[in-house]
Amino acid sequence: MAKRGSDRKVSDDRILLEFLLSADPALFTSEVSDPLPLSRQRVNDLLNELENEGLVTSKTASGRRLWWITPKGHQRVVEAARDKLT
């Protein structure tokens, strides 16, 4: 569970979990950030980092960026949950 920087309040796994909790296959940054104790800008920065790691991917449509979890990201959340429940 990577945590970057001293101001990091939310783990990468918690951010990825938002994608699995949503009924929508893709989310705007605000939809990821709303349930988290982080600003939209901070979540956007973290999503960019997760994209660099291949855990999420994105595209821009009509000037808005849409994000979705990759199979690698999905597997990471499953493994984290399995570790916590074992």
Buried (B, 14 or more C-beta within 10 A) or exposed (E): EEEEEEEEEBBBBBBBBBBEEBEEEBBBBEBBBEEBEBEBEBBBBBBBBBBEEEBBBBEEEEEEBBBBBBEEBBEBBEEBEEEEEE
